[in-house]
């Protein structure tokens, strides 16, 4: 028990001693850490003070640089100002010196003017004395003598002027016709062109006669589809390796030729494919028309034409005027106009532009009931052409009065181009006009979508809308058109009217 008590007392005493020892050690360590922190704080403080001094010195240096720069600029400005001041003072001195010289010259001039005035007065007095002496000798006053002299000179000048005018008028009459003929002949000689005449038939060549059967198709369905889509009569006969495309419209013939070429090359020939190819070719022809118009304007050096006028110029390639190709005729007329305008000293570019556009009234899509010259003038006005060009287009067949200097040139060159031997043929133009009238007559009937005159006008194919016209009404339309043709048109033989009504059901599998 005693040992236990002694052990407990020893344990408690050791704990107390340990506590005090630990407290003392902790206190010593904390004091050391505080001293160390104070030392570090002192070091950081010194570093910050050093950095602040460096920053201050840097800012001070920059500030001094700015002040020096500003002082230098001020010094330079002051030097410039001093230089200008010196220059100005020099100019003022120069001005003062010149002013003195001018004053001296002015004094000399005033002295000389006084001398001249004195001399003039003396001369005037001497002149008056001489005149008075002459009047005494002749017995006439100066005014009377002057009037007599003027009257005699007037009579003499009038006689000489009349004879001179008469000579000039006679010479002008003798040479005017000769000069006009020279201008026309020179103009014609400088422009040469072909006089080949358009026809109404195109020959399509094929590799072998076996293809003819594929073109005709089962029971003729392919050839009927092609004729219905293009409006061209396709003649497949015994002619070896050739198919004849017949039609009065060159655009339709070209569409039929290109479509047939693509179909034969591709090998797939059936009604649906035919319609697809014909529509595609029709778009290609439209693009070719625009390209032809652009190429023509570039060749002739004509710029700034409206895109619609360029399209109409390209469309001339597929039109004819009395058998003469309209584009070729317009190009020739444009060149003739330019040459003649140059010979006469007028604006050649304006004349060439009017010459190219003078027949655009023959090729619009709608073709209203107006003379082609008036229609062409209205189109030119619509697309912002100059007033003198519009007048030249409208007046080249005397439909309106000529107000421009280039108008008679256009009229003369149009006549020159059309009057070449073999250039035109009246029969072809009247034939084409009759076929167009035949188509337009049927097209004016309600429900009619397309009309095609084929077989030289002996047959008229009329395509009607199935949703607007019934089968019974189709027969009535055929009869009415036939009766209208009999009443309003003159034609040889008889005309067969075929009304085509087709119903189609189209769906797509998606």
C-alpha positions, 0 to 999 in steps of 0.5 A: 500500500505504501509502495502504491502511495509512493508510486502515485506521488512520484508519478504526479510529481513527474507529471508536474515537472514534465508540464513545467519543462514542456511549457518552458520549451514551448515558450522558448520555441515561440520566442524563437519563431517570433524573432524569426518572423520579425527578421523576415518581416524586416527583410520583406520591408527592406525589399519593398522599400527598395522596389518602391525606390526603383519604381520611383527612379524609373517613373522619375526617369520617364517623366524627365524623358517626356519633359525633355521630349516636350522641351525639344518639340517646343524648341523645334516649334520655336525655331520654325516660328523664327524661320517663318518670321525671318522669311516673312520679314524678307518677303516684306522687304522684297515687297517694299523694294518691288513697290518702289520699283513699280512706283518709279515705273508708274511715274515714267508711264504717266510722263510718257502718256502725257507725251502721247496725249500731246502728240495725239492732239497735235495729230488730230489738229493736223488731220482736221486741217487736212480734211478742211483743205480737201473739202474746200478743194472738192466741194464735198463734205467728209460725210457726203464723200463717205456715203457716196463711197459706201453706196458704190461699194455696196452695189459692187459687193452685191453684184459679186456676191450674187454671182458667187452664190449662183456659182456655188449653188450650181456646183453644189447641185452638180456634186451633191448627187455624185458625193451621195453616190460615192458615200453609198458605194464606198459603204457597200464595197466595205461590207461583204456578206453571204446571201444564202436563204433560210429554208424550212427543212433540216436533214438529220443524218443517222448512222444506219437505217435500223435507228429509224424503227426505234425513232418511230417506236411501237405503232408510231408512238415515239414519233408522235410524241416528238412531233407533239413536243416540238411542233415539227413534222418528222418525215421518215422515208426511204432516204438512206441514213437521213430523217427530214425535219420540216417546219417553218420555225427555225427554233422549233427545227433546231430543238427537234434536231438537238433533241433527236441527236441526244435521244439517238446518242443516249439510246433510250427513246420513249415518250416520257424520255422524249418530253424530258429531253425536249424540255432540256434542249429548249432551255439549252436553246434559250441559253444559246440565244443569250450567248449569241446575243452577247457574242454579237454585241462584243463582235460589233463593239456595242456595250451597255445593252439591256439583258432583254435586248441582248436576248432579242438580238440572239433570238434574231439568229432563228428568225428570217426577214423575207428569207434573209437571216435576221441576225445576219441582216442586222449585223450587216446593217449595223456595219453599214450604218457605222461606215456611212456615219463615219463618212458623213462625220456623225456618231458611228457608235450610235448609228451602229447601235441603232442599226443592230436594233432596228428590227428587234420588233420582229422577234418579241415573244408576244408579237402584238398587232403593231408594225415591227418598227413601232414595236421595236421603238417601244421596246427600245424606249422600255429598256432606256435607249437614247431618244435618237436611237429610238427614233431611228428604229421607229422611223426606218419604214416612215411610220413616224417622223424622222427627228434624228440625223442617224434615222435616214442612215438606218433607213438607207442601210436597211434598204441596201442590206435587203436589196442585195441580189439574192438576199431576200425572197418574198415567197418564203416570208409570205409563206411563214406569215401564213403559217403563223397566222394559222397557228395564232388563229387556233391559239386564240380559241379558249382551252387551246394550249399549243398549236403547230402548223405542219406539212406546209400548212396542210395540217394544224395540230391543236393541243388542248387542256384535258382539265378545261376541254372534254372529248365532246368539246374537242370535236366542237373546237376542231369544227369551229377552228375549221370554220374560222379558217375557211372564213378568215384565211386564204390557203391552197387545197385543204387544211386538216385540223387535229385536236389532241386531248390527253389525260395524264396521271402522275405520282411519285414513289418516295 
